[in-house]
Amino acid sequence: MSRHLDAEDDDDPEHGTGPARCTVVELATMGFMRVQGPAEQACPQAMAAIREGRRFPLQLVMVCAGSLTLRDASGRSLTLGPDDMALVDGHAGPTLLSLQFVDAWIVGLSEALVARWLQGGAAATGHRLQGDRGWGRVLSAYLRNWEFEQLDRLISPFEKEIIGEHVMSLLSMALAHAPAPAPQPGDAGCGTQRPSMRDRGLHGRMHQWIRDNYANPEIGVATLAARFGVSTRYVHKVFLNAGSGETFLDALRRERLEAAAGLLRASAKAPAGVSDIAYACGFSDPGYFGQVFRRKYGVSPSDYAKKGDPAPEDAGA
């Protein structure tokens, strides 16, 4: 259920009038807070709500309008503009400052979510995620288009879990593809752009694991992260740097398509259905398999099987 930390009246803080409004709704492993109103009222209310939500060790701040300055316990400051985001340490009680009307989302992330998606997530705090490019743009658009009433009406545990999965998957991608922040004391080097020997070796082992397991339709980034004892963010980082920009999903899809192409060529001698081959190679949707196969090889799976020889690959696949 939602709770309001303001006195309701006829004015509309969303459009710059009336008192500040700080509305909170908790969805199992996440807490959504929408902060709107004059800065001198909204910022203290938001800070109080963050202190109350102690079970959320990390808070994702996204500015919808205006600007907002975040100051951590060490005195470091970070200013966010419209659509910009940052992770802050919820336990440290960040200071929020602004000279403008405040309109922002603050999303509390539980320990369970942080452990699953953002191992070493504390290293990502205090850095600006730009909301006008890459995966940061996708995440900020996703948050911006939420209406608080939609979140408050969610009842199904499944629906609440899906919201969490969407936010965390987009956040992990945005962090993995963000420009490297300036090195800070104690950093473990997760933000470096040049692949280390360790990352190159890890990428090779991960790629071999994909070759051995591509037929399993259930594998994903989280599976790979758990297998190698790293965070999902680190998996994305390894593939981005050591894999010459090929993502985990690119590598998995390529292995599945190449295996399917081999089975289709062989099906000229021992006929097999296209759907059966799709399932055997880890595709759970034969229709999607047909689309990505045509995009890579230039012909449908059935036509490819009839030729019995590889067709030229689409260089843009």
Backbone torsions as a table, in degrees:
resi	resn	phi	psi	omega
1	MET	NA	151.4	-179.2
2	SER	-86.8	160.4	173.7
3	ARG	-139.8	146.9	-177.4
4	HIS	-112.4	135.4	-179.5
5	LEU	-107.4	33.3	-178.9
6	ASP	-142.0	168.3	174.5
7	ALA	-92.6	122.2	-177.4
8	GLU	-74.3	139.6	169.9
9	ASP	-151.1	-167.2	-173.2
10	ASP	-83.0	-9.4	-179.5
11	ASP	-76.3	165.5	-174.0
12	ASP	-121.8	100.0	-179.4
13	PRO	-65.8	-20.8	-179.6
14	GLU	-65.5	-24.7	-178.5
15	HIS	-114.2	20.8	169.9
16	GLY	91.4	12.1	178.8
17	THR	-123.4	158.2	175.4
18	GLY	80.9	-178.2	-177.9
19	PRO	-73.8	166.1	178.2
20	ALA	-68.7	152.8	177.3
21	ARG	-130.7	128.9	178.4
22	CYS	-128.9	103.3	-173.1
23	THR	-111.8	133.8	-173.4
24	VAL	-126.1	136.9	170.9
25	VAL	-136.9	136.8	-179.3
26	GLU	-107.2	132.3	179.6
27	LEU	-119.9	80.3	177.2
28	ALA	58.8	-96.6	-173.6
29	THR	-92.9	5.5	-179.5
30	MET	-136.6	154.9	172.4
31	GLY	-126.6	128.5	-179.8
32	PHE	-107.4	126.3	177.7
33	MET	-124.3	127.5	174.9
34	ARG	-108.8	121.5	-176.8
35	VAL	-112.3	123.9	-179.5
36	GLN	-143.8	138.5	174.7
37	GLY	138.3	-178.6	178.0
38	PRO	-58.6	138.6	-172.5
39	ALA	-58.1	-39.1	-175.1
40	GLU	-65.3	-19.4	176.4
41	GLN	-102.8	-42.3	-173.2
42	ALA	-68.0	-42.4	-176.5
43	CYS	-62.9	-48.1	177.3
44	PRO	-61.6	-37.8	178.3
45	GLN	-63.5	-42.8	179.9
46	ALA	-64.8	-42.4	179.4
47	MET	-63.2	-38.9	178.0
48	ALA	-64.6	-40.7	-180.0
49	ALA	-66.6	-37.6	177.5
50	ILE	-64.0	-42.6	179.3
51	ARG	-63.3	-34.8	179.4
52	GLU	-69.9	-32.0	-177.1
53	GLY	-86.5	57.5	-174.9
54	ARG	-63.4	-20.0	-178.2
55	ARG	-78.2	-1.4	177.6
56	PHE	-107.7	97.2	-175.8
57	PRO	-68.9	-26.7	177.1
58	LEU	-122.7	144.6	178.1
59	GLN	-124.5	130.4	175.6
60	LEU	-98.4	118.1	-179.4
61	VAL	-102.8	130.0	176.6
62	MET	-132.0	123.2	-178.0
63	VAL	-87.1	124.7	178.0
64	CYS	-87.8	-36.0	-179.0
65	ALA	-153.3	153.3	179.9
66	GLY	75.9	-147.1	178.2
67	SER	-144.0	158.2	-177.8
68	LEU	-146.5	130.1	178.2
69	THR	-103.5	130.0	178.7
70	LEU	-106.8	131.3	177.9
71	ARG	-125.5	125.2	-177.6
72	ASP	-90.3	-177.5	-174.6
73	ALA	-64.8	-25.4	-179.5
74	SER	-83.6	-5.6	179.8
75	GLY	95.7	-3.5	177.1
76	ARG	-69.5	140.1	-178.1
77	SER	-117.4	149.9	177.9
78	LEU	-143.8	125.5	-179.2
79	THR	-105.6	129.3	-179.4
80	LEU	-109.4	136.2	173.7
81	GLY	-100.4	-174.2	-179.5
82	PRO	-54.7	130.6	179.2
83	ASP	75.3	-7.4	176.5
84	ASP	-72.7	154.9	-178.4
85	MET	-137.2	161.8	174.0
86	ALA	-159.7	149.5	171.8
87	LEU	-92.6	135.5	178.1
88	VAL	-127.9	154.7	178.5
89	ASP	-78.1	109.2	-178.4
90	GLY	-66.4	-32.4	-178.4
91	HIS	-70.9	-29.3	-177.9
92	ALA	-77.8	-10.1	178.4
93	GLY	64.2	69.0	-178.1
94	PRO	-62.1	151.4	175.4
95	THR	-93.7	131.8	178.9
96	LEU	-109.2	129.6	-177.2
97	LEU	-133.0	144.4	175.2
98	SER	-161.5	151.3	173.6
99	LEU	-106.9	6.3	-176.1
100	GLN	-122.3	177.2	170.5
101	PHE	-63.8	134.3	-175.4
102	VAL	-100.6	132.4	172.4
103	ASP	-143.8	107.1	-173.4
104	ALA	-151.1	153.3	167.6
105	TRP	-99.1	137.5	171.8
106	ILE	-127.4	115.0	-173.9
107	VAL	-108.7	116.0	178.2
108	GLY	-81.3	132.8	-178.1
109	LEU	-112.2	124.1	-176.6
110	SER	-73.1	165.9	178.4
111	GLU	-60.2	-37.2	-179.6
112	ALA	-62.3	-43.5	179.2
113	LEU	-67.0	-42.8	-179.0
114	VAL	-62.8	-42.8	-179.4
115	ALA	-64.5	-35.8	-177.0
116	ARG	-78.7	-40.3	-171.3
117	TRP	-107.0	-29.1	-169.0
118	LEU	-131.1	54.5	175.7
119	GLN	-57.5	131.0	-174.1
120	GLY	74.7	21.7	-176.3
121	GLY	-62.4	-24.2	179.9
122	ALA	-60.4	-28.9	179.3
123	ALA	-67.8	-17.9	-177.8
124	ALA	-91.4	-2.8	-178.6
125	THR	-74.6	152.7	175.4
126	GLY	79.6	11.7	179.1
127	HIS	-120.0	137.8	-177.5
128	ARG	-79.0	130.1	171.0
129	LEU	-100.6	115.8	-176.8
130	GLN	-73.2	129.6	-175.9
131	GLY	-90.8	11.4	-178.2
132	ASP	-115.2	14.9	-179.3
133	ARG	-154.4	151.3	173.0
134	GLY	56.7	-146.8	-178.9
135	TRP	-69.3	-24.3	174.4
136	GLY	-61.5	-37.4	178.2
137	ARG	-65.9	-39.9	179.0
138	VAL	-65.1	-44.0	-179.6
139	LEU	-65.2	-45.0	-179.2
140	SER	-64.5	-37.5	177.5
141	ALA	-65.3	-38.3	179.3
142	TYR	-62.5	-46.2	-179.6
143	LEU	-69.7	-41.5	-177.3
144	ARG	-60.8	-33.6	-175.3
145	ASN	-84.8	0.3	174.8
146	TRP	-76.6	141.4	169.3
147	GLU	-105.8	136.1	-175.6
148	PHE	-57.9	-37.1	-179.2
149	GLU	-61.7	-33.3	177.4
150	GLN	-62.2	-45.4	-179.9
151	LEU	-64.8	-41.1	-176.3
152	ASP	-68.0	-24.2	-178.5
153	ARG	-86.8	-8.0	-179.5
154	LEU	-66.8	128.5	-179.5
155	ILE	-117.9	-42.5	-175.6
156	SER	-62.9	127.9	174.9
157	PRO	-57.9	-33.7	178.9
158	PHE	-63.5	-46.0	179.9
159	GLU	-62.3	-40.4	179.2
160	LYS	-64.4	-39.9	179.5
161	GLU	-66.1	-38.7	179.7
162	ILE	-62.0	-41.7	178.3
163	ILE	-58.4	-45.1	179.0
164	GLY	-61.3	-41.8	179.7
165	GLU	-63.5	-42.0	179.7
166	HIS	-62.0	-50.0	-177.5
167	VAL	-61.7	-46.6	-174.2
168	MET	-71.7	-36.0	178.2
169	SER	-66.5	-42.2	178.2
170	LEU	-66.9	-39.2	179.3
171	LEU	-64.8	-43.5	-179.3
172	SER	-63.8	-37.7	177.5
173	MET	-67.6	-41.6	179.9
174	ALA	-63.1	-40.9	179.3
175	LEU	-67.8	-39.9	-177.7
176	ALA	-66.2	-32.9	-175.3
177	HIS	-102.1	3.8	179.5
178	ALA	-73.2	151.2	175.0
179	PRO	-58.3	147.5	-177.9
180	ALA	-63.6	130.3	175.7
181	PRO	-73.8	163.0	176.0
182	ALA	-62.0	137.8	-178.0
183	PRO	-58.3	139.7	178.1
184	GLN	-118.7	152.1	178.2
185	PRO	-55.3	130.9	177.5
186	GLY	90.8	-4.5	178.5
187	ASP	-64.6	144.5	-179.5
188	ALA	-92.1	4.0	177.1
189	GLY	89.4	14.9	-177.5
190	CYS	-67.2	-18.4	-175.4
191	GLY	-95.8	4.5	-178.1
192	THR	-67.2	148.4	-178.1
193	GLN	-96.3	-30.7	178.2
194	ARG	-82.7	126.3	-175.8
195	PRO	-66.2	133.6	176.0
196	SER	-81.0	168.7	176.8
197	MET	-60.9	-37.2	178.9
198	ARG	-62.8	-43.8	-179.0
199	ASP	-67.5	-37.9	178.2
200	ARG	-63.9	-42.3	177.8
201	GLY	-66.6	-40.0	179.4
202	LEU	-65.5	-39.0	178.3
203	HIS	-61.9	-42.0	178.8
204	GLY	-62.3	-41.9	179.7
205	ARG	-69.2	-38.0	177.6
206	MET	-64.4	-41.8	-178.7
207	HIS	-65.1	-39.3	177.7
208	GLN	-64.5	-37.7	177.9
209	TRP	-63.0	-39.2	177.1
210	ILE	-62.2	-43.4	179.0
211	ARG	-60.2	-34.7	-177.9
212	ASP	-81.1	-18.3	-171.2
213	ASN	-127.9	9.6	-174.5
214	TYR	-59.7	-25.4	-176.6
215	ALA	-72.9	-12.5	178.5
216	ASN	-81.2	114.2	-176.3
217	PRO	-71.2	-11.0	-174.9
218	GLU	-91.2	-9.2	-174.9
219	ILE	-72.7	150.6	179.1
220	GLY	-157.7	-171.7	-179.1
221	VAL	-60.0	-41.2	-179.2
222	ALA	-63.2	-37.0	177.6
223	THR	-62.1	-46.5	-179.3
224	LEU	-64.9	-41.5	179.3
225	ALA	-61.3	-44.6	179.7
226	ALA	-64.8	-38.5	-178.9
227	ARG	-63.0	-36.9	-175.7
228	PHE	-105.6	5.1	174.0
229	GLY	67.7	36.2	177.7
230	VAL	-128.6	174.7	178.1
231	SER	-83.0	160.2	176.0
232	THR	-62.2	-35.6	177.5
233	ARG	-61.0	-39.5	-179.2
234	TYR	-68.9	-35.3	176.0
235	VAL	-59.2	-48.1	179.3
236	HIS	-59.9	-39.9	-178.6
237	LYS	-65.5	-42.6	179.8
238	VAL	-61.8	-45.1	-179.3
239	PHE	-69.1	-37.8	-179.3
240	LEU	-63.9	-43.7	-175.4
241	ASN	-87.8	-54.8	-175.5
242	ALA	-81.1	-17.9	-179.4
243	GLY	-98.6	18.2	178.4
244	SER	54.6	35.4	175.8
245	GLY	92.1	-8.7	177.8
246	GLU	-75.2	123.8	-178.8
247	THR	-78.5	168.9	175.7
248	PHE	-57.1	-45.4	-178.9
249	LEU	-64.9	-36.6	176.0
250	ASP	-60.5	-46.3	-177.5
251	ALA	-65.5	-42.7	-179.9
252	LEU	-64.5	-45.3	-179.9
253	ARG	-63.6	-39.0	179.7
254	ARG	-64.1	-44.4	178.7
255	GLU	-62.1	-41.6	-179.8
256	ARG	-66.3	-41.9	-179.3
257	LEU	-67.7	-40.3	179.3
258	GLU	-65.6	-38.7	176.7
259	ALA	-65.5	-40.8	179.4
260	ALA	-64.7	-39.1	179.0
261	ALA	-61.1	-41.0	178.0
262	GLY	-63.7	-41.8	178.9
263	LEU	-67.7	-35.7	178.6
264	LEU	-67.5	-39.3	177.0
265	ARG	-63.4	-39.4	-179.5
266	ALA	-72.4	-21.7	-176.0
267	SER	-69.4	-14.2	176.2
268	ALA	-64.7	-30.0	178.8
269	LYS	-92.6	-37.7	179.7
270	ALA	-127.7	86.6	-172.3
271	PRO	-50.9	134.7	176.1
272	ALA	-138.4	145.3	179.9
273	GLY	-69.1	146.3	179.7
274	VAL	-60.2	-41.6	179.7
275	SER	-62.5	-41.1	179.2
276	ASP	-61.9	-40.3	179.0
277	ILE	-67.2	-40.8	178.0
278	ALA	-58.3	-49.4	179.9
279	TYR	-62.5	-39.6	-178.0
280	ALA	-65.0	-23.4	-177.7
281	CYS	-101.9	10.3	174.0
282	GLY	97.4	-0.6	177.4
283	PHE	-84.3	124.8	-179.5
284	SER	-89.3	-8.9	-178.8
285	ASP	-130.1	105.3	-179.7
286	PRO	-58.6	-32.3	178.7
287	GLY	-64.5	-44.3	177.4
288	TYR	-64.8	-40.5	177.0
289	PHE	-55.9	-45.1	179.7
290	GLY	-60.8	-39.3	-179.0
291	GLN	-65.8	-49.8	-175.9
292	VAL	-72.6	-29.8	177.4
293	PHE	-66.4	-46.2	178.9
294	ARG	-61.6	-39.2	-179.8
295	ARG	-63.7	-34.2	-178.0
296	LYS	-84.3	-42.9	-171.7
297	TYR	-105.5	-8.2	175.3
298	GLY	83.8	-3.9	178.2
299	VAL	-139.7	164.3	177.0
300	SER	-71.9	158.7	177.6
301	PRO	-56.1	-40.5	-178.1
302	SER	-67.5	-40.8	177.8
303	ASP	-66.8	-36.9	177.9
304	TYR	-61.9	-42.0	179.9
305	ALA	-63.9	-35.9	-179.3
306	LYS	-66.8	-34.5	-179.2
307	LYS	-72.0	-37.3	178.9
308	GLY	76.4	-4.1	178.3
309	ASP	-126.7	152.1	179.8
310	PRO	-61.3	140.3	173.0
311	ALA	-95.5	156.2	178.8
312	PRO	-58.5	138.7	-179.1
313	GLU	-80.9	149.6	175.3
314	ASP	-75.6	119.2	-176.3
315	ALA	-62.2	-19.7	-178.8
316	GLY	-90.1	2.0	-177.1
317	ALA	-70.9	NA	NA
